[in-house]
Amino acid sequence: FCMLNLFLSICLSNAKYTLGVRDSIMIAHSFNGEEFGPAQEMHGATYTCDVEFKCDELTNKLNWVIDIGRASDALKKVLKKYDLKNLNKIFPDENTTTEFMCRVIHDDMMKECSEFNGKVKVTLHESHKAWASYEVGNQ
């Protein structure tokens, strides 16, 4: 079973087709732990969120990875939960780092697009200098 998962992971990491959608959110949060320095204080961030849907074969007869309108609507719906919100109130026991939020948004997108049977990658750009990603698939 582990070897099959490894094989599928390797195969999908080089998926032949990718469809991406993008949106953005503005959030507020603070972090717990002296390692975070000044970010322990409340601060804001504007994230550009990229979601990539990856697969080896196009959907039969439609010739798409996923309906781009459906993907865009799903991303808008998912991000609405976090846009203009204080993430400390939504996740009171977590440090809502960029990496953490990538996983949260990824999991939300997988629920919203449960019919998609491929790999999904979520990237949050904090700026042109810094970003984080999380990538997992259904297979």
Secondary structure as UniProt FT lines:
FT   HELIX           2..13
FT   STRAND          17..29
FT   HELIX           34..40
FT   STRAND          43..55
FT   TURN            60..62
FT   HELIX           68..80
FT   TURN            81..84
FT   STRAND          85..86
FT   HELIX           87..90
FT   TURN            92..93
FT   HELIX           98..112
FT   TURN            113..115
FT   STRAND          119..125
FT   STRAND          131..137
//
